[in-house]
Amino acid sequence: MLRPEDLVIIKYDKNREITADYFARHRLIFEYPRGGYGKYNEGHLVNIRNGLLGEFAFLEFICDIIKEKYKDANIKWKVVKEDLGFCYTVIIRMYDEGYEFKFKNVKVDVKTYGTKQVSIEQIFFGLEKKGEPLNLFIDKEQYIKAEIYVQAFILGNNDIALAGYNIGLPPLANWMPKPAYCKPIPELLNMMGLTENITKIIS
């Protein structure tokens, strides 16, 4: 079971925020507002931007692992290109491909809870702090499915928490008004084991 100390915290960076805002403004007119999740107007901008912040935080997490593990530049290049086959696709068009990152043929979709900023306590005990943790959510209507899903949160101080990940789709919650695949955060896998699991899947 994941604990609060298992969260990967990506510290706030002004440049990350500026970049996310830039991309969000250009993505706005192409973004598909799924029923109940937004409209083609400025009010949807925050959700798009927060989604990008989650993606950028994941990118930094992967880069930090590679830089820490592989000090030699030549080895680093081989690992990224040949061993991991890493790719980040920043897509600006009507529909994305249902994922943002690839490790060879393994697709990774980063889900960011962008409705509001939360605290670490709320991630594990719910928005009302009554003991029910928040969840990884994947919209049932999402057409293309990924192999791995990562859940991110924007914290109250604008840091970003990568909470954990799931291999494949979690169970479908048919009881929800808009059914989605979901799993409570404590039941996700620890982010620190992600690259090892990806290596196993692609080998």
N, C-alpha and C positions, 0 to 999 in steps of 0.2 A: 504493500500500500504506500502510495506517495504521501510524503509529509511536507509541511511548508518549507522546511530547509532543503528539500529536493528541487525546488523551483530554480530555474536558471534566470537570473535577473540581468537584463541588458540595460545598463545605465542610460539615462536621458542624454541625448546629443542633439544640439540645436541644428546641426547640418542634416541629420536624419529627418528631423521634422520639416525643415525647409524643402528637402527633396521629396518627401511624401506629399507635401502640400502642392508642390509643382506638378507632380504626376497626377494627383487626384483631380486638379482643375482641368487638365487635359483629357483625363479619362471620363470626366463627368458626362459628356454628351453621348458617350458610347456605352455607358454602364447600363446593364439590363436590370430594371427595378422589379425583381420578383414580387408577386402579389403580397402586399402587406409589409414589404421590406424597404420601401423607398419610392421616390418619384424622380423624374428628370428635372430636378431643380437644385438650388444651392443647399437646401436642407439635407440633401443626401451626401454632400461633400465630406462631412465629418466621418461617416461610415466608410467611405472609400479611402480616405486618408488613414484612418485607423487600421484598415486592412493592410495597406501598404506598410505602415509602421511595423505590424506583425511580421510581414515578409522580410523587411530590412533587418529586423532583430534576428530572425532565423538565419539570414545570410551572414550576419556578423558572428553568430554562434558557430556556424560551420567554418568560417574563415579562421576564427580563433583556434578551433580544434586543429585545423590543418597547420597553421603557423606554429602552434605549440608542439605538435607531434613531429613535424618534419622541418627541421631547421635549414637543411641544405636546399637551395633554390631549385637545383636540377631534380632532386628527389621529389620536392613539392610539386613541380610541374608534372612529373610522371604520375604521381598519385592522383592529382586532380583530373588529368586528361585520360589516363589509361585505366588506373585502378578503380577510381570512383566514377569517372565519366560525368563529372558534376556540371550542371547547367541550371541557370536561373532565367526564367522567361518572364520579362516584364511586358505584359500584353496590353495594348490599348486598342480595343475594338469592341464590337457589340457583345460577343460571347468569348470568354476565355476557354481554355481547354479543361477546366476542372482541376487544375493543379498549377503550381508556380515553379517547382523545382524538380529536377530529374537527376538520378544517379544511375547512369546507363538507362535501363528500361524501367526503373523503379520511380514512380511518380509520387511526389510529396505535395500535399495540399495543406497550407497553413491557414487555420481558422482563427480569426481574431474577434474576441468579444468586444465589439465597437460601440455598443449602445451607451455605455457609461464607464467611467473609470471605477475601479474597484480596489479594495484592499486585499492583502494576502489572507486575512481572516475571512473575508467574504468569499474568496475562492473556495475555501475549505468548509465554510459553515453557512453559505448562502447570503444573499443580499440583505436579508433580515436577521442574519446571524442566528438562525434557529436550528442549526445542525445539519441542514441539507446542502451538500456542496454544489458548486456550479458544475456544468457539464461541457464535454466536447460535443458540438453539434454539427451534423452534416445534413443539409437539406435533402429530403427524399427526392425532390425534383431535380437535383443536380444530375445532369445527364452523364458526364464522364466521371468515372470513379478513379480514385488514386489508390495506391498500395499502402501509403502511410499518411496519417492525418495528425497534425500538430496543433495543439490549442494554445493560443496566446491571449494575454490580457494586458490592457493599459492600466497601470497602477496610478494611484492618486497623485504621486509626485512625478508622473510622466515617464517613470521607468517602465520597461516592458518585461513581463514575466512569461517565459516559455514554460508552461505548466507540465507538459508531458505529451506522449504520443500514443497512437493506436495503430497496430498493423491490421489493415483491412477495415471494413465497416463494422462499427459496434452495433448492438441490437437496435431494431427499429421500434420507436415509441409511437405506436398507433393511437395512443390515448390523447396525444397532443392535438390542439386545434389544427396545426399544420405539422403533420407527422414528419419526424426527423430521426436520423440515426444518432443515438447519444450514449454517452458513458460518463459517469461521475469522475471528476478530476482525480480523486485518490486512487481510482482503479486504472489509471493510465500508466504507461511504462515511463521509467526515468529517462529524461533527455540525455543524460550522460552515457547511456548505452546505445544511442541511436545509430552512430556511425558503424559500430560493431554489427548491429542487426542488419543494417543496409549492406554491409560487406558480405554477410552470410547469404542474403537474398540474391545478390547479383553474381555471386561466385558459382 
